[in-house]
Amino acid sequence: MAYKWKNRIEVDEAIVVMMNSLSTSPDLSPWLVRTIQAAIDDSDPSLGKYFHEQVRMHAPNAGRWFASEG
């Protein structure tokens, strides 16, 4: 997983990793949260917005770990 997303496919990969983690534990690892938050912060804002949209659709409870868009 990249620290800076280049496209929506990389965001989708991060969502899949996050969903797989949540299927085995109710919490995300601190490493995963830091990695995804770094990608949100360092990537094009449109990809951060896309990430938040995908979280709301596929893992709504995971949004609490990430700075909200906007």
LORO-140467 format. One record per atom (N, C-alpha, C, O, CB): x, y, z; atom name; residue in three letters; residue number from 0. Coordinates in steps of 0.2 Angstrom, whole numbers. Glycine has a CB too. Example, Ala and Ser with C-alpha at 12.3 -4.5 7.8 and 13.67 -1.06 7.14 Angstrom:
2
+-------+-------+-------+------+---------+------+
!     X !     Y !     Z ! semi ! mardren ! guba !
+-------+-------+-------+------+---------+------+
!    66 !   -28 !    39 !    N !     ala !    0 !
!    62 !   -22 !    39 !   CA !     ala !    0 !
!    66 !   -16 !    39 !    C !     ala !    0 !
!    71 !   -17 !    42 !    O !     ala !    0 !
!    57 !   -22 !    45 !   CB !     ala !    0 !
!    64 !   -11 !    35 !    N !     ser !    1 !
!    68 !    -5 !    36 !   CA !     ser !    1 !
!    64 !     0 !    39 !    C !     ser !    1 !
!    67 !     6 !    40 !    O !     ser !    1 !
!    70 !    -3 !    29 !   CB !     ser !    1 !
+-------+-------+-------+------+---------+------+
//
This chain:
70
+-------+-------+-------+------+---------+------+
!     X !     Y !     Z ! semi ! mardren ! guba !
+-------+-------+-------+------+---------+------+
!     4 !    -6 !     0 !    N !     met !    0 !
!     0 !     0 !     0 !   CA !     met !    0 !
!     4 !     6 !     0 !    C !     met !    0 !
!     9 !     7 !     4 !    O !     met !    0 !
!    -5 !     0 !     6 !   CB !     met !    0 !
!     3 !    11 !    -4 !    N !     ala !    1 !
!     7 !    17 !    -5 !   CA !     ala !    1 !
!     5 !    22 !     1 !    C !     ala !    1 !
!     0 !    22 !     4 !    O !     ala !    1 !
!     6 !    20 !   -12 !   CB !     ala !    1 !
!    10 !    26 !     3 !    N !     tyr !    2 !
!     9 !    31 !     7 !   CA !     tyr !    2 !
!     6 !    37 !     4 !    C !     tyr !    2 !
!     2 !    41 !     7 !    O !     tyr !    2 !
!    16 !    34 !    11 !   CB !     tyr !    2 !
!     6 !    37 !    -3 !    N !     lys !    3 !
!     3 !    43 !    -7 !   CA !     lys !    3 !
!     0 !    39 !   -12 !    C !     lys !    3 !
!     3 !    36 !   -17 !    O !     lys !    3 !
!     8 !    48 !    -9 !   CB !     lys !    3 !
!    -7 !    40 !   -12 !    N !     trp !    4 !
!   -11 !    36 !   -18 !   CA !     trp !    4 !
!   -10 !    40 !   -24 !    C !     trp !    4 !
!   -10 !    46 !   -24 !    O !     trp !    4 !
!   -18 !    36 !   -16 !   CB !     trp !    4 !
!   -10 !    36 !   -30 !    N !     lys !    5 !
!    -9 !    39 !   -36 !   CA !     lys !    5 !
!   -16 !    39 !   -40 !    C !     lys !    5 !
!   -17 !    42 !   -45 !    O !     lys !    5 !
!    -4 !    36 !   -40 !   CB !     lys !    5 !
!   -20 !    34 !   -38 !    N !     asn !    6 !
!   -26 !    33 !   -42 !   CA !     asn !    6 !
!   -31 !    29 !   -37 !    C !     asn !    6 !
!   -30 !    27 !   -31 !    O !     asn !    6 !
!   -25 !    29 !   -48 !   CB !     asn !    6 !
!   -37 !    29 !   -40 !    N !     arg !    7 !
!   -43 !    25 !   -36 !   CA !     arg !    7 !
!   -41 !    18 !   -34 !    C !     arg !    7 !
!   -44 !    15 !   -29 !    O !     arg !    7 !
!   -49 !    26 !   -39 !   CB !     arg !    7 !
!   -38 !    15 !   -39 !    N !     ile !    8 !
!   -36 !     8 !   -37 !   CA !     ile !    8 !
!   -32 !     7 !   -31 !    C !     ile !    8 !
!   -33 !     2 !   -27 !    O !     ile !    8 !
!   -32 !     5 !   -43 !   CB !     ile !    8 !
!   -27 !    11 !   -30 !    N !     glu !    9 !
!   -23 !    11 !   -23 !   CA !     glu !    9 !
!   -28 !    13 !   -17 !    C !     glu !    9 !
!   -27 !    10 !   -12 !    O !     glu !    9 !
!   -18 !    16 !   -24 !   CB !     glu !    9 !
!   -33 !    17 !   -18 !    N !     val !   10 !
!   -37 !    18 !   -13 !   CA !     val !   10 !
!   -42 !    12 !   -12 !    C !     val !   10 !
!   -43 !    10 !    -6 !    O !     val !   10 !
!   -42 !    24 !   -14 !   CB !     val !   10 !
!   -44 !     9 !   -17 !    N !     asp !   11 !
!   -48 !     3 !   -16 !   CA !     asp !   11 !
!   -44 !    -3 !   -13 !    C !     asp !   11 !
!   -47 !    -6 !    -9 !    O !     asp !   11 !
!   -50 !     0 !   -23 !   CB !     asp !   11 !
!   -37 !    -3 !   -14 !    N !     glu !   12 !
!   -33 !    -8 !   -11 !   CA !     glu !   12 !
!   -33 !    -7 !    -3 !    C !     glu !   12 !
!   -33 !   -11 !     1 !    O !     glu !   12 !
!   -26 !    -8 !   -14 !   CB !     glu !   12 !
!   -32 !     0 !    -2 !    N !     ala !   13 !
!   -32 !     1 !     6 !   CA !     ala !   13 !
!   -39 !     0 !     9 !    C !     ala !   13 !
!   -39 !    -3 !    15 !    O !     ala !   13 !
!   -31 !     9 !     6 !   CB !     ala !   13 !
!   -44 !     1 !     6 !    N !     ile !   14 !
!   -51 !    -1 !     8 !   CA !     ile !   14 !
!   -51 !    -9 !     9 !    C !     ile !   14 !
!   -54 !   -11 !    15 !    O !     ile !   14 !
!   -57 !     1 !     4 !   CB !     ile !   14 !
!   -49 !   -13 !     5 !    N !     val !   15 !
!   -49 !   -20 !     5 !   CA !     val !   15 !
!   -45 !   -22 !    11 !    C !     val !   15 !
!   -47 !   -26 !    15 !    O !     val !   15 !
!   -47 !   -23 !    -1 !   CB !     val !   15 !
!   -39 !   -19 !    12 !    N !     val !   16 !
!   -34 !   -21 !    18 !   CA !     val !   16 !
!   -38 !   -19 !    24 !    C !     val !   16 !
!   -38 !   -23 !    29 !    O !     val !   16 !
!   -28 !   -17 !    17 !   CB !     val !   16 !
!   -41 !   -13 !    24 !    N !     met !   17 !
!   -45 !   -11 !    30 !   CA !     met !   17 !
!   -50 !   -16 !    32 !    C !     met !   17 !
!   -51 !   -18 !    38 !    O !     met !   17 !
!   -47 !    -4 !    30 !   CB !     met !   17 !
!   -54 !   -18 !    27 !    N !     met !   18 !
!   -60 !   -22 !    28 !   CA !     met !   18 !
!   -58 !   -29 !    30 !    C !     met !   18 !
!   -61 !   -32 !    35 !    O !     met !   18 !
!   -64 !   -23 !    21 !   CB !     met !   18 !
!   -52 !   -32 !    27 !    N !     asn !   19 !
!   -50 !   -38 !    30 !   CA !     asn !   19 !
!   -47 !   -38 !    37 !    C !     asn !   19 !
!   -49 !   -43 !    41 !    O !     asn !   19 !
!   -44 !   -40 !    25 !   CB !     asn !   19 !
!   -44 !   -32 !    39 !    N !     ser !   20 !
!   -42 !   -32 !    46 !   CA !     ser !   20 !
!   -48 !   -32 !    50 !    C !     ser !   20 !
!   -48 !   -35 !    56 !    O !     ser !   20 !
!   -38 !   -25 !    47 !   CB !     ser !   20 !
!   -53 !   -28 !    48 !    N !     leu !   21 !
!   -59 !   -27 !    53 !   CA !     leu !   21 !
!   -63 !   -34 !    53 !    C !     leu !   21 !
!   -67 !   -35 !    57 !    O !     leu !   21 !
!   -64 !   -22 !    50 !   CB !     leu !   21 !
!   -62 !   -38 !    48 !    N !     ser !   22 !
!   -66 !   -45 !    48 !   CA !     ser !   22 !
!   -63 !   -50 !    54 !    C !     ser !   22 !
!   -66 !   -54 !    56 !    O !     ser !   22 !
!   -65 !   -48 !    41 !   CB !     ser !   22 !
!   -56 !   -48 !    56 !    N !     thr !   23 !
!   -53 !   -52 !    61 !   CA !     thr !   23 !
!   -53 !   -49 !    68 !    C !     thr !   23 !
!   -51 !   -52 !    73 !    O !     thr !   23 !
!   -46 !   -54 !    59 !   CB !     thr !   23 !
!   -54 !   -42 !    68 !    N !     ser !   24 !
!   -53 !   -38 !    74 !   CA !     ser !   24 !
!   -58 !   -32 !    74 !    C !     ser !   24 !
!   -59 !   -29 !    68 !    O !     ser !   24 !
!   -46 !   -36 !    76 !   CB !     ser !   24 !
!   -61 !   -30 !    80 !    N !     pro !   25 !
!   -65 !   -24 !    79 !   CA !     pro !   25 !
!   -61 !   -18 !    79 !    C !     pro !   25 !
!   -64 !   -13 !    78 !    O !     pro !   25 !
!   -69 !   -24 !    86 !   CB !     pro !   25 !
!   -54 !   -18 !    79 !    N !     asp !   26 !
!   -50 !   -12 !    79 !   CA !     asp !   26 !
!   -45 !   -13 !    74 !    C !     asp !   26 !
!   -43 !   -18 !    72 !    O !     asp !   26 !
!   -47 !   -11 !    86 !   CB !     asp !   26 !
!   -43 !    -7 !    71 !    N !     leu !   27 !
!   -38 !    -7 !    66 !   CA !     leu !   27 !
!   -31 !    -6 !    70 !    C !     leu !   27 !
!   -31 !    -3 !    75 !    O !     leu !   27 !
!   -39 !    -2 !    61 !   CB !     leu !   27 !
!   -26 !    -9 !    67 !    N !     ser !   28 !
!   -19 !    -8 !    70 !   CA !     ser !   28 !
!   -17 !    -1 !    69 !    C !     ser !   28 !
!   -19 !     2 !    65 !    O !     ser !   28 !
!   -14 !   -13 !    67 !   CB !     ser !   28 !
!   -13 !     1 !    74 !    N !     pro !   29 !
!   -11 !     8 !    74 !   CA !     pro !   29 !
!    -7 !     9 !    68 !    C !     pro !   29 !
!    -7 !    15 !    65 !    O !     pro !   29 !
!    -7 !    10 !    80 !   CB !     pro !   29 !
!    -3 !     4 !    66 !    N !     trp !   30 !
!     1 !     5 !    60 !   CA !     trp !   30 !
!    -3 !     6 !    54 !    C !     trp !   30 !
!    -2 !    11 !    50 !    O !     trp !   30 !
!     6 !    -2 !    59 !   CB !     trp !   30 !
!    -8 !     2 !    53 !    N !     leu !   31 !
!   -13 !     3 !    47 !   CA !     leu !   31 !
!   -16 !    10 !    47 !    C !     leu !   31 !
!   -17 !    13 !    42 !    O !     leu !   31 !
!   -18 !    -2 !    47 !   CB !     leu !   31 !
!   -18 !    12 !    53 !    N !     val !   32 !
!   -22 !    19 !    54 !   CA !     val !   32 !
!   -17 !    24 !    52 !    C !     val !   32 !
!   -18 !    29 !    48 !    O !     val !   32 !
!   -24 !    20 !    61 !   CB !     val !   32 !
!   -11 !    24 !    54 !    N !     arg !   33 !
!    -5 !    29 !    52 !   CA !     arg !   33 !
!    -4 !    29 !    45 !    C !     arg !   33 !
!    -3 !    34 !    42 !    O !     arg !   33 !
!     1 !    28 !    56 !   CB !     arg !   33 !
!    -3 !    23 !    42 !    N !     thr !   34 !
!    -2 !    22 !    35 !   CA !     thr !   34 !
!    -8 !    25 !    31 !    C !     thr !   34 !
!    -6 !    29 !    26 !    O !     thr !   34 !
!    -1 !    15 !    33 !   CB !     thr !   34 !
!   -14 !    24 !    32 !    N !     ile !   35 !
!   -19 !    26 !    28 !   CA !     ile !   35 !
!   -20 !    34 !    29 !    C !     ile !   35 !
!   -21 !    37 !    25 !    O !     ile !   35 !
!   -26 !    23 !    30 !   CB !     ile !   35 !
!   -19 !    36 !    36 !    N !     gln !   36 !
!   -20 !    43 !    37 !   CA !     gln !   36 !
!   -14 !    47 !    33 !    C !     gln !   36 !
!   -16 !    53 !    31 !    O !     gln !   36 !
!   -19 !    45 !    44 !   CB !     gln !   36 !
!    -8 !    44 !    33 !    N !     ala !   37 !
!    -3 !    48 !    29 !   CA !     ala !   37 !
!    -5 !    48 !    22 !    C !     ala !   37 !
!    -4 !    53 !    18 !    O !     ala !   37 !
!     4 !    44 !    30 !   CB !     ala !   37 !
!    -8 !    43 !    19 !    N !     ala !   38 !
!   -10 !    43 !    12 !   CA !     ala !   38 !
!   -15 !    48 !    11 !    C !     ala !   38 !
!   -15 !    52 !     6 !    O !     ala !   38 !
!   -13 !    36 !    10 !   CB !     ala !   38 !
!   -20 !    49 !    15 !    N !     ile !   39 !
!   -25 !    54 !    15 !   CA !     ile !   39 !
!   -22 !    61 !    15 !    C !     ile !   39 !
!   -24 !    65 !    11 !    O !     ile !   39 !
!   -30 !    53 !    21 !   CB !     ile !   39 !
!   -18 !    62 !    19 !    N !     asp !   40 !
!   -14 !    68 !    20 !   CA !     asp !   40 !
!   -10 !    70 !    14 !    C !     asp !   40 !
!   -10 !    76 !    12 !    O !     asp !   40 !
!   -10 !    69 !    26 !   CB !     asp !   40 !
!    -7 !    65 !    11 !    N !     asp !   41 !
!    -2 !    67 !     6 !   CA !     asp !   41 !
!    -4 !    66 !    -1 !    C !     asp !   41 !
!    -1 !    68 !    -6 !    O !     asp !   41 !
!     4 !    62 !     7 !   CB !     asp !   41 !
!   -10 !    63 !    -2 !    N !     ser !   42 !
!   -13 !    62 !    -9 !   CA !     ser !   42 !
!   -17 !    68 !   -11 !    C !     ser !   42 !
!   -19 !    72 !    -7 !    O !     ser !   42 !
!   -16 !    55 !    -9 !   CB !     ser !   42 !
!   -19 !    67 !   -17 !    N !     asp !   43 !
!   -23 !    72 !   -20 !   CA !     asp !   43 !
!   -30 !    72 !   -16 !    C !     asp !   43 !
!   -32 !    67 !   -14 !    O !     asp !   43 !
!   -25 !    71 !   -28 !   CB !     asp !   43 !
!   -32 !    78 !   -14 !    N !     pro !   44 !
!   -38 !    78 !   -10 !   CA !     pro !   44 !
!   -44 !    74 !   -13 !    C !     pro !   44 !
!   -49 !    72 !    -9 !    O !     pro !   44 !
!   -41 !    85 !    -9 !   CB !     pro !   44 !
!   -45 !    74 !   -20 !    N !     ser !   45 !
!   -50 !    70 !   -23 !   CA !     ser !   45 !
!   -50 !    63 !   -21 !    C !     ser !   45 !
!   -55 !    59 !   -20 !    O !     ser !   45 !
!   -50 !    71 !   -30 !   CB !     ser !   45 !
!   -44 !    60 !   -20 !    N !     leu !   46 !
!   -43 !    53 !   -18 !   CA !     leu !   46 !
!   -45 !    52 !   -10 !    C !     leu !   46 !
!   -48 !    47 !    -9 !    O !     leu !   46 !
!   -36 !    51 !   -19 !   CB !     leu !   46 !
!   -43 !    57 !    -6 !    N !     gly !   47 !
!   -46 !    57 !     1 !   CA !     gly !   47 !
!   -53 !    57 !     1 !    C !     gly !   47 !
!   -56 !    53 !     5 !    O !     gly !   47 !
!   -43 !    63 !     4 !   CB !     gly !   47 !
!   -56 !    61 !    -3 !    N !     lys !   48 !
!   -64 !    61 !    -3 !   CA !     lys !   48 !
!   -66 !    55 !    -5 !    C !     lys !   48 !
!   -71 !    52 !    -2 !    O !     lys !   48 !
!   -66 !    67 !    -8 !   CB !     lys !   48 !
!   -63 !    52 !   -11 !    N !     tyr !   49 !
!   -65 !    45 !   -13 !   CA !     tyr !   49 !
!   -65 !    40 !    -7 !    C !     tyr !   49 !
!   -69 !    36 !    -6 !    O !     tyr !   49 !
!   -61 !    43 !   -19 !   CB !     tyr !   49 !
!   -59 !    40 !    -4 !    N !     phe !   50 !
!   -58 !    36 !     2 !   CA !     phe !   50 !
!   -64 !    36 !     7 !    C !     phe !   50 !
!   -66 !    31 !     9 !    O !     phe !   50 !
!   -51 !    37 !     5 !   CB !     phe !   50 !
!   -65 !    42 !     9 !    N !     his !   51 !
!   -71 !    43 !    14 !   CA !     his !   51 !
!   -78 !    40 !    11 !    C !     his !   51 !
!   -81 !    38 !    15 !    O !     his !   51 !
!   -71 !    50 !    16 !   CB !     his !   51 !
!   -79 !    41 !     5 !    N !     glu !   52 !
!   -85 !    39 !     2 !   CA !     glu !   52 !
!   -85 !    31 !     2 !    C !     glu !   52 !
!   -90 !    28 !     4 !    O !     glu !   52 !
!   -86 !    41 !    -6 !   CB !     glu !   52 !
!   -79 !    28 !     1 !    N !     gln !   53 !
!   -79 !    21 !     1 !   CA !     gln !   53 !
!   -80 !    18 !     8 !    C !     gln !   53 !
!   -83 !    13 !     9 !    O !     gln !   53 !
!   -73 !    18 !    -3 !   CB !     gln !   53 !
!   -77 !    22 !    13 !    N !     val !   54 !
!   -77 !    19 !    20 !   CA !     val !   54 !
!   -85 !    20 !    22 !    C !     val !   54 !
!   -87 !    15 !    25 !    O !     val !   54 !
!   -73 !    24 !    24 !   CB !     val !   54 !
!   -88 !    25 !    20 !    N !     arg !   55 !
!   -95 !    25 !    22 !   CA !     arg !   55 !
!   -99 !    20 !    19 !    C !     arg !   55 !
!  -104 !    17 !    22 !    O !     arg !   55 !
!   -98 !    32 !    19 !   CB !     arg !   55 !
!   -97 !    18 !    13 !    N !     met !   56 !
!  -101 !    12 !     9 !   CA !     met !   56 !
!   -99 !     5 !    12 !    C !     met !   56 !
!  -104 !     1 !    13 !    O !     met !   56 !
!  -100 !    13 !     2 !   CB !     met !   56 !
!   -93 !     4 !    13 !    N !     his !   57 !
!   -90 !    -3 !    14 !   CA !     his !   57 !
!   -88 !    -4 !    21 !    C !     his !   57 !
!   -88 !   -10 !    24 !    O !     his !   57 !
!   -85 !    -4 !    10 !   CB !     his !   57 !
!   -87 !     1 !    25 !    N !     ala !   58 !
!   -85 !     0 !    32 !   CA !     ala !   58 !
!   -86 !     6 !    36 !    C !     ala !   58 !
!   -82 !     9 !    39 !    O !     ala !   58 !
!   -77 !    -2 !    32 !   CB !     ala !   58 !
!   -93 !     8 !    37 !    N !     pro !   59 !
!   -95 !    14 !    40 !   CA !     pro !   59 !
!   -92 !    15 !    47 !    C !     pro !   59 !
!   -91 !    20 !    50 !    O !     pro !   59 !
!  -102 !    14 !    41 !   CB !     pro !   59 !
!   -91 !     9 !    51 !    N !     asn !   60 !
!   -88 !    10 !    58 !   CA !     asn !   60 !
!   -81 !    12 !    58 !    C !     asn !   60 !
!   -78 !    14 !    63 !    O !     asn !   60 !
!   -89 !     4 !    62 !   CB !     asn !   60 !
!   -77 !    11 !    52 !    N !     ala !   61 !
!   -70 !    13 !    52 !   CA !     ala !   61 !
!   -69 !    20 !    51 !    C !     ala !   61 !
!   -63 !    22 !    53 !    O !     ala !   61 !
!   -67 !     9 !    46 !   CB !     ala !   61 !
!   -74 !    24 !    50 !    N !     gly !   62 !
!   -73 !    31 !    49 !   CA !     gly !   62 !
!   -70 !    35 !    55 !    C !     gly !   62 !
!   -67 !    40 !    54 !    O !     gly !   62 !
!   -79 !    34 !    47 !   CB !     gly !   62 !
!   -71 !    32 !    61 !    N !     arg !   63 !
!   -69 !    35 !    67 !   CA !     arg !   63 !
!   -62 !    35 !    68 !    C !     arg !   63 !
!   -59 !    39 !    72 !    O !     arg !   63 !
!   -72 !    31 !    73 !   CB !     arg !   63 !
!   -58 !    31 !    64 !    N !     trp !   64 !
!   -51 !    32 !    65 !   CA !     trp !   64 !
!   -47 !    37 !    60 !    C !     trp !   64 !
!   -41 !    38 !    61 !    O !     trp !   64 !
!   -48 !    25 !    63 !   CB !     trp !   64 !
!   -51 !    40 !    56 !    N !     phe !   65 !
!   -48 !    44 !    51 !   CA !     phe !   65 !
!   -51 !    51 !    51 !    C !     phe !   65 !
!   -57 !    52 !    52 !    O !     phe !   65 !
!   -49 !    41 !    44 !   CB !     phe !   65 !
!   -46 !    56 !    50 !    N !     ala !   66 !
!   -49 !    63 !    50 !   CA !     ala !   66 !
!   -54 !    64 !    44 !    C !     ala !   66 !
!   -53 !    61 !    39 !    O !     ala !   66 !
!   -43 !    68 !    48 !   CB !     ala !   66 !
!   -59 !    67 !    46 !    N !     ser !   67 !
!   -65 !    68 !    41 !   CA !     ser !   67 !
!   -63 !    72 !    35 !    C !     ser !   67 !
!   -58 !    77 !    36 !    O !     ser !   67 !
!   -71 !    70 !    44 !   CB !     ser !   67 !
!   -66 !    71 !    30 !    N !     glu !   68 !
!   -64 !    75 !    24 !   CA !     glu !   68 !
!   -67 !    82 !    25 !    C !     glu !   68 !
!   -71 !    84 !    29 !    O !     glu !   68 !
!   -68 !    72 !    18 !   CB !     glu !   68 !
!   -64 !    87 !    21 !    N !     gly !   69 !
!   -67 !    94 !    21 !   CA !     gly !   69 !
!   -62 !    98 !    25 !    C !     gly !   69 !
!   -64 !   104 !    26 !    O !     gly !   69 !
!   -73 !    94 !    24 !   CB !     gly !   69 !
+-------+-------+-------+------+---------+------+
//
